[in-house]
């Protein structure tokens, strides 16, 4: 179907002016694709127009949108352009197929003080290195939901890498978020910052902390999962649109139904499980050692590696 080039915004739809377009956006119909998949009766009731006029708007939205397809060869060529951020530990990089990749979400879950945030700090430094030397020559957007950001750790890791610590810190854009609404809005409004500051890594530490504290009980579970789903898909859209990497840390709980083996289970349910491109489980071992297990990846087999969390950063 040829795209109707005369319709580019909601205001261009027949019978939809600026006022109705704003009403559509406020009601969740923010794109032409949303309107194209809506029922004419829904729009009729929402906007106070006839079903016939609503159908014209829906049909025009359908004409204005494209369904894009590509061959498997095209997909392979795009995969070759994927960037990767080194973790600082060659064994860890090998487990991931070369490092934390762009155009996807990498989730690390584990117990308190297992090292999830420390990996984030290391990535925040390494992403600023040149392409070909473990980085993407980019900046960082850091969403801190638990008050765990420590600039002195960034400083120590940067100095250990022989980098200018002040410059590294200047390239990290920190947002201390204290509510799920603020967390969601920060991601929703990140496009401009990503473009202007050359963001190549978004860190959310942690993804679920505020969602767990605000949505309590089974009665709130449905609303929580809906908001979480929209939030994590926005992160994925940012990753795809700007070829950046998303690193999220996640909390855990004990699965009471697990009689044998490790009962540690990441929170967030299937919404997070399906959205994360790569899932890693980190747990403490002796002294500074951490065992990292690759739980799920579309391109790499399951496996484990051992790293050390040192004052200078992540090491094999």
C-alpha positions as CSV (number, residue, x, y, z in Angstrom):
1,X,0.0,0.0,0.0
2,X,1.4,3.4,-1.0
3,X,1.8,5.8,1.8
4,X,-0.3,9.0,1.7
5,X,2.4,11.6,1.8
6,X,-0.1,14.4,2.5
7,X,-0.8,13.0,6.0
8,X,2.2,13.3,8.3
9,X,0.7,14.4,11.6
10,X,-2.5,13.8,13.5
11,X,-3.6,17.3,12.5
12,X,-3.5,16.3,8.8
13,X,-6.2,13.7,9.2
14,X,-9.6,14.6,7.6
15,X,-11.8,16.3,10.2
16,X,-9.1,16.4,12.8
17,X,-7.8,19.8,13.7
18,X,-5.3,20.9,16.3
19,X,-7.8,20.7,19.2
20,X,-8.9,17.2,18.3
21,X,-5.3,16.1,17.6
22,X,-4.3,17.3,21.1
23,X,-7.3,15.3,22.6
24,X,-6.1,12.2,20.7
25,X,-2.6,12.6,22.1
26,X,-3.8,13.1,25.7
27,X,-5.9,9.9,25.3
28,X,-3.1,7.8,24.2
29,X,-3.5,8.0,20.4
30,X,-0.2,9.8,20.0
31,X,0.8,8.4,16.5
32,X,-0.8,7.7,13.2
33,X,-0.2,4.0,13.8
34,X,-2.3,4.2,17.0
35,X,-5.2,5.9,15.2
36,X,-4.9,3.4,12.3
37,X,-5.5,0.5,14.6
38,X,-8.3,2.2,16.6
39,X,-12.0,1.4,16.2
40,X,-14.0,4.2,14.5
41,X,-16.5,3.9,17.3
42,X,-13.8,4.6,19.9
43,X,-12.8,7.7,18.1
44,X,-16.4,8.7,17.5
45,X,-17.1,8.6,21.3
46,X,-13.8,10.2,22.2
47,X,-14.0,13.2,19.8
48,X,-17.8,13.6,19.7
49,X,-17.9,13.1,15.9
50,X,-19.9,10.8,13.7
51,X,-18.8,7.2,13.2
52,X,-18.6,7.9,9.5
53,X,-16.1,10.8,10.0
54,X,-14.2,8.8,12.5
55,X,-13.9,6.0,9.9
56,X,-12.5,8.5,7.4
57,X,-9.8,9.5,9.9
58,X,-8.9,5.9,10.6
59,X,-8.7,5.0,6.9
60,X,-6.5,8.1,6.2
61,X,-4.2,7.0,9.1
62,X,-4.0,3.5,7.6
63,X,-3.1,5.0,4.1
64,X,-0.4,7.2,5.8
65,X,1.4,4.3,7.5
66,X,3.8,1.8,6.0
67,X,4.3,-1.9,6.8
68,X,8.0,-2.4,6.3
69,X,9.5,-5.8,5.5
70,X,13.1,-6.8,4.9
71,X,14.9,-10.0,3.8
72,X,17.0,-12.2,6.1
73,X,20.1,-10.9,4.2
74,X,19.1,-7.3,5.1
75,X,18.7,-8.3,8.7
76,X,22.2,-9.9,8.7
77,X,23.7,-6.7,7.3
78,X,22.1,-4.7,10.0
79,X,23.4,-7.1,12.6
80,X,26.9,-6.5,11.3
81,X,26.5,-2.8,12.2
82,X,25.6,-3.5,15.9
83,X,28.0,-1.8,18.3
84,X,29.4,-3.3,21.5
85,X,30.6,-1.9,24.8
86,X,33.4,-3.8,26.5
87,X,32.7,-4.8,30.1
88,X,36.4,-4.5,30.9
89,X,36.8,-8.2,31.4
90,X,37.6,-10.3,28.2
91,X,35.9,-13.4,29.6
92,X,32.8,-11.5,30.3
93,X,32.9,-9.9,26.8
94,X,33.3,-13.4,25.3
95,X,30.2,-14.6,27.2
96,X,28.2,-11.8,25.6
97,X,29.6,-12.2,22.1
98,X,31.9,-9.2,22.3
99,X,30.3,-7.0,24.9
100,X,27.0,-5.3,25.7
101,X,25.4,-4.7,22.3
102,X,23.4,-1.7,21.0
103,X,19.9,-1.9,19.7
104,X,18.9,-4.0,22.6
105,X,18.3,-4.2,26.4
106,X,20.7,-6.0,28.6
107,X,19.4,-7.0,32.0
108,X,21.5,-8.0,35.0
109,X,19.6,-9.3,38.1
110,X,21.0,-10.4,41.4
111,X,20.8,-9.9,45.2
112,X,21.7,-6.7,47.0
113,X,25.4,-5.8,46.6
114,X,26.0,-8.5,44.0
115,X,27.7,-6.0,41.6
116,X,24.9,-4.9,39.2
117,X,25.5,-1.2,39.7
118,X,29.3,-1.7,39.5
119,X,28.9,-3.2,36.0
120,X,26.9,-0.1,35.1
121,X,29.6,2.2,36.3
122,X,32.2,0.3,34.2
123,X,30.0,0.5,31.1
124,X,29.4,4.2,31.7
125,X,33.1,4.8,31.5
126,X,33.9,2.3,28.7
127,X,31.2,3.5,26.3
128,X,33.1,6.8,26.1
129,X,36.1,5.1,24.7
130,X,36.7,5.3,20.9
131,X,35.0,2.8,18.6
132,X,37.3,-0.2,18.1
133,X,38.8,0.3,21.6
134,X,35.9,-1.1,23.6
135,X,33.6,1.9,23.4
136,X,31.2,3.8,21.2
137,X,32.6,7.3,21.6
138,X,29.3,8.3,23.2
139,X,27.7,9.8,26.4
140,X,25.5,8.2,29.0
141,X,22.0,8.8,30.4
142,X,21.8,7.3,33.9
143,X,18.4,6.9,35.6
144,X,19.1,6.4,39.3
145,X,16.0,5.1,41.1
146,X,17.7,4.0,44.3
147,X,20.3,6.7,45.0
148,X,23.2,4.4,44.2
149,X,25.1,6.6,41.7
150,X,28.6,7.3,43.1
151,X,30.7,9.8,41.0
152,X,33.8,8.8,43.0
153,X,33.5,5.3,41.6
154,X,33.3,6.6,38.1
155,X,36.3,8.8,38.8
156,X,38.4,5.8,40.1
157,X,37.5,3.6,37.1
158,X,38.2,6.3,34.6
159,X,41.6,7.1,36.1
160,X,42.4,3.4,36.1
161,X,41.7,3.4,32.3
162,X,44.0,6.4,31.8
163,X,41.0,8.6,31.0
164,X,40.2,12.2,32.0
165,X,37.9,11.6,35.0
166,X,36.3,15.1,34.8
167,X,35.5,14.7,31.1
168,X,34.0,11.2,31.8
169,X,31.8,12.6,34.5
170,X,30.8,15.5,32.3
171,X,29.5,13.0,29.7
172,X,27.2,11.3,32.2
173,X,23.7,12.8,32.4
174,X,22.2,11.8,35.7
175,X,18.5,11.8,36.5
176,X,17.7,11.0,40.1
177,X,14.1,9.7,39.8
178,X,11.9,9.2,42.8
179,X,8.6,8.0,41.4
180,X,7.5,5.7,38.6
181,X,5.8,8.6,36.8
182,X,9.1,10.5,36.8
183,X,11.0,7.4,35.6
184,X,8.5,6.8,32.8
185,X,8.5,10.5,31.7
186,X,12.3,10.7,31.7
187,X,12.4,7.9,29.2
188,X,9.5,9.4,27.2
189,X,11.3,12.7,26.9
190,X,14.8,11.4,26.3
191,X,14.8,11.7,22.5
192,X,16.1,15.3,22.5
193,X,18.8,14.6,25.0
194,X,19.9,11.5,23.2
195,X,20.3,13.5,19.9
196,X,21.9,16.6,21.4
197,X,24.4,14.8,23.7
198,X,25.3,11.8,21.6
199,X,23.9,9.3,24.2
200,X,25.0,5.8,23.3
201,X,24.2,4.1,26.6
202,X,21.1,4.4,28.8
203,X,21.4,2.9,32.3
204,X,18.3,2.3,34.6
205,X,19.4,1.3,38.1
206,X,17.2,-0.2,39.0
207,X,14.2,-0.9,36.7
208,X,11.8,-2.3,39.3
209,X,12.6,-0.6,42.6
210,X,10.0,2.2,42.3
211,X,7.4,-0.1,40.7
212,X,7.6,-2.5,43.6
213,X,7.2,0.2,46.2
214,X,4.3,2.0,44.5
215,X,2.2,-0.9,43.3
216,X,1.6,-3.1,46.2
217,X,-0.7,-6.2,46.3
218,X,-2.3,-8.3,43.6
219,X,-5.0,-5.6,42.9
220,X,-2.3,-3.3,41.6
221,X,-0.4,-5.9,39.6
222,X,-2.3,-5.3,36.3
223,X,-1.8,-1.6,36.3
224,X,1.9,-2.0,37.3
225,X,2.6,-4.4,34.5
226,X,0.9,-2.2,31.9
227,X,2.9,0.8,32.9
228,X,6.1,-1.3,33.1
229,X,5.4,-2.8,29.6
230,X,5.0,0.7,28.1
231,X,8.2,2.0,29.8
232,X,10.4,-0.9,28.8
233,X,9.2,-0.8,25.2
234,X,10.0,3.0,25.1
235,X,13.6,2.0,26.1
236,X,13.7,-0.5,23.3
237,X,12.5,2.1,20.8
238,X,15.2,4.4,21.9
239,X,17.8,1.6,21.4
240,X,16.5,0.9,17.9
241,X,16.1,4.5,16.8
242,X,19.5,5.8,18.0
243,X,21.5,2.6,17.8
244,X,22.3,2.8,21.5
245,X,22.6,0.2,24.3
246,X,20.2,-0.1,27.3
247,X,21.5,-1.6,30.5
248,X,19.0,-2.3,33.3
249,X,19.6,-3.7,36.7
250,X,16.8,-5.8,38.3
251,X,16.0,-6.9,41.8
252,X,15.2,-10.5,42.8
253,X,13.0,-12.5,45.1
254,X,12.9,-16.1,46.3
255,X,10.6,-18.4,44.5
256,X,8.7,-20.3,47.3
257,X,7.8,-23.0,44.8
258,X,11.4,-23.8,44.1
259,X,12.2,-26.9,46.2
260,X,15.6,-27.7,44.7
261,X,18.3,-25.4,43.3
262,X,18.7,-21.7,43.5
263,X,15.3,-20.0,44.3
264,X,16.5,-16.6,43.2
265,X,14.0,-15.1,40.6
266,X,14.1,-11.7,38.9
267,X,11.0,-9.5,39.5
268,X,8.9,-8.0,36.8
269,X,7.4,-11.2,35.5
270,X,7.0,-12.0,31.8
271,X,7.0,-8.3,30.8
272,X,10.7,-7.9,31.7
273,X,11.6,-11.5,30.6
274,X,10.3,-11.0,27.1
275,X,11.5,-7.4,26.7
276,X,15.2,-8.0,27.7
277,X,17.3,-9.0,24.8
278,X,20.0,-10.5,27.0
279,X,19.5,-11.6,30.6
280,X,22.4,-12.1,33.1
281,X,22.3,-13.4,36.6
282,X,25.1,-12.3,38.9
283,X,25.9,-13.7,42.4
284,X,28.6,-13.4,45.0
285,X,31.4,-15.8,45.3
286,X,34.5,-15.6,47.5
287,X,36.1,-12.2,48.2
288,X,35.8,-9.9,45.2
289,X,34.7,-12.7,42.8
290,X,31.3,-12.7,41.1
291,X,29.8,-15.5,39.1
292,X,27.9,-14.2,36.0
293,X,25.6,-16.6,34.2
294,X,24.1,-15.9,30.8
295,X,20.5,-16.9,31.2
296,X,19.0,-15.9,27.9
297,X,20.3,-14.5,24.6
298,X,19.1,-14.8,21.0
299,X,22.6,-15.2,19.6
300,X,24.8,-16.7,22.4
301,X,24.6,-20.1,24.2
302,X,24.1,-20.2,28.0
303,X,27.3,-20.1,30.0
304,X,29.1,-18.7,33.0
305,X,32.1,-16.6,33.7
306,X,33.9,-15.3,36.8
307,X,34.8,-11.6,37.3
308,X,36.4,-9.6,40.1
309,X,35.0,-6.2,41.2
310,X,38.1,-4.2,42.2
311,X,38.6,-0.5,43.1
312,X,39.7,-0.1,39.5
313,X,36.6,-1.7,38.0
314,X,35.6,-5.0,36.5
315,X,38.4,-7.5,35.8
316,X,38.6,-11.2,34.8
